[in-house]
């Protein structure tokens, strides 16, 4: 393995890890919402704020009932997009 390939592998791995972390935060919010976690809890509030910011572009994409389905659908779309795009970019960086 050449030395010029090592930084690309590191960048590809970092890109994939960031995508996984972002999707994990959004997935954690979906789980906390569906399980009706205490919204007054500081950790739950932190996860909610982070997921709202990360999924701001998709959180009101579909207006459906019940609320748990709306959260699962809209935030889930964001998580899947982050995973798909993040890992696609990581593959491209790795190949370059």
N, C-alpha and C positions, 0 to 999 in steps of 0.2 A: 504494500500500500504506500503510495507516494505521500509526501508531506503536504502537498497541495490539496489532497483529497480529505485530509483530517479536518480542516476547518469547515468544509462543506458538510461532512457527516455531523459535526457538532451543531452547525446551524440547522440542519434538517431535524436532528433530535430535539433541539430547543424549540423549534417551531411546532413539532408534534406534541411536545410536553405542554406548551402554552395552550394549544387547542384542547388538549385533554383536561387541563385545569379549568379552563373557561367552561367547557361542557359539564365538568363535574360540579362547579358552583351552581350552574343553572339546574342541573339534575337534582342537586341537594335541595334547592328551593322548591322544586316540584314535589319532592318527597315530603318536605316539611309542611307544605301547604295541604297536600292530600291527607297527611296524617294529623292535620289540625294542630300543629305545634303552637305553643303559646307565643303570640305575636309581641307580648310585652317583654319577652326574653331578649337580652342584648345580642346573643349569638344569632338567633332567628332573625332579628331586625337587621343585623349586619349582612347575613346571607341574602335576605330579601332585597336590601338596597343594592348589593352587588349584582344580583340577578336582574333587577329592574334596569340597571344601567347597561349591562351587557346585552340584554334582550329588548332594549328599548325600541328597536326597529320592528320587532315582531310581536310584542306583547298584546297589542290590540288588533292583530291582523284578522282574527275571526272572533265574532261575538256569538258565542254559543252558550247554552245552558246544559247542565248545571255549572257552577263556577269552577269546580275541580276539573271538569273537562276543558274549559276555556284555558286554565292555567297549564294543564298538561299539553294541550295542542299548541298554543302560542309559544310557550317557553320551550317546549320540546322541539319545535321547528328551529328555533335559534340554536339549541344544543347540537342538533344534527348538522346544521349548516356549518357551525364552527368546527365540528369534527371533520366533516367532508372537505371543507376548504383548507383547513389547517394541515391535514394529512396529505392532500393533493399538493399543496405548496411544498411540504417537506419532501415528498417524492421528487418533485421538480428540482429542488435545491440539491438533493442527493445525487441526481443524475447529471447535473450540470458540470 
